[in-house]
């Protein structure tokens, strides 16, 4: 009829009837008719395949339906110190923030809402963490941190350190509190101090490069005792290097580098012990001199080497002269030795000729004329 309103609600739908903009009833699947000559009735249709109620009158529906609310909806009324976990057909699909109030249609999708108290713990259960990461929603509701092996994690809540974290995957609800996490590396690390312009005790300017190895032994102390333990160690290495270099002359620095490393190591290690870090070693990598100083040192080295060469040459000449003198004395005292020396000389001569003619026997060879052809 002309003034009759007909509404069809499908199997996957629900309807809400409003008269004069006031909620009246819920419509299940079916066909409905109203005599409405003044057009005062409005029927809003909702698809319940997506169970979240999309209307803006949740509080009004809760109040009007009262005890009959559970026949049509699942109410999620989350406290201010709670988080709501929304499960659809047994699978976690959504997280409700503290103070949320939502309605979910009953029917096609089985909806369950679980409440998690934030007063008891901020840590997400492992299965919840894994599911939210799978959904791509973890960063929206929690602070996630992955602590690698040989590392330690530190958890801060409202700026206060509350616990340390072992290696693994962690996540903490980020509602109503400021939650932050940091990862501290526990493996051996290297620190480079490069290009330090320094003066020695004898006022020689030079540039030094230093390297050190360290590791964190107490992550809590390293994070809380000093603002940045890496910067603090760098400064202490600078101070130690300046102190040790300024107490030595250039010759002492170049001549005993091992003691230089040991003195810097002893200074720095004592300074950073209370900061939860351990210095394992310190070594001077390079000592770079100005150009004119290099030329002077090269000249000194060349002069020293030339003097050493002269000393060695004279020593060898003296040894050779002494050997000849001893040989002459032996020959003078022993005629047979003289004859052997003559035969050695003759042997060397005969090795280099084709024909050898002798006149007057062996004495003619040694004492008279020798003809070589």
Buried (B, 14 or more C-beta within 10 A) or exposed (E): EEEEBEBEBEEBBBBBBBEEEEBBBBBEBEEBEBEEEEEEBBBBEBEBEBBBBEEEBBEEBBEBBEEEBEEBBBBBBBBEBBBBBBBBEEEBBBBBBBBBEBBBBBBBBEBBBEBBEBEEEBBBEEEBBBBBBEBEBBEEBBBBBBBEEEBBBBBBBEEEEEBBBEBEBBBBBBBBEEBBBBBBBBEEBEBEBEEBEBEBEEEBEBBBBBBBBBBBEBBBBBBEBBEEBBEBBBBBBBBBBBEBBEEBEBEBBBEEEEEBBEBBBBBBBEBBEEBBBBBBEBBBEEBEBEEEBEEEBEEEEEEEEEEEEEEEEEEEEEEEEEEEEEEEEEBEEEEEEEEEEBEEEBEEEEEEEEEEEEEEEEEEBBEEEBEEE
